[in-house]
Amino acid sequence: MEHICKSGIKGWKKRLRKNYSSLDELQRWDEMYGIVARLGYGSAEEAWKDNPMIEGSVNPSDFRRSE
């Protein structure tokens, strides 16, 4: 889904599980980029279970839990 992010550029918005194919994949990306903390969760398992709506773009500062 196309979305205008807080930076003003076009990005995307979708559920966490639509963006990552498995909990293992989320955990691997989290080790590199701290995704779970940026979304406000204490663990990847907690984020996976909650499956929040997230958004992002080519601008890393746009990656967040969607409002």
Number of C-alpha atoms within 10 A of each C-alpha: 7 11 15 15 20 15 13 10 14 14 19 18 21 18 16 21 18 12 15 14 10 12 15 12 11 20 19 13 13 16 10 8 12 13 20 22 14 14 17 11 14 11 13 20 15 11 20 19 11 13 14 17 17 20 24 23 21 11 12 10 12 20 20 22 18 15 7
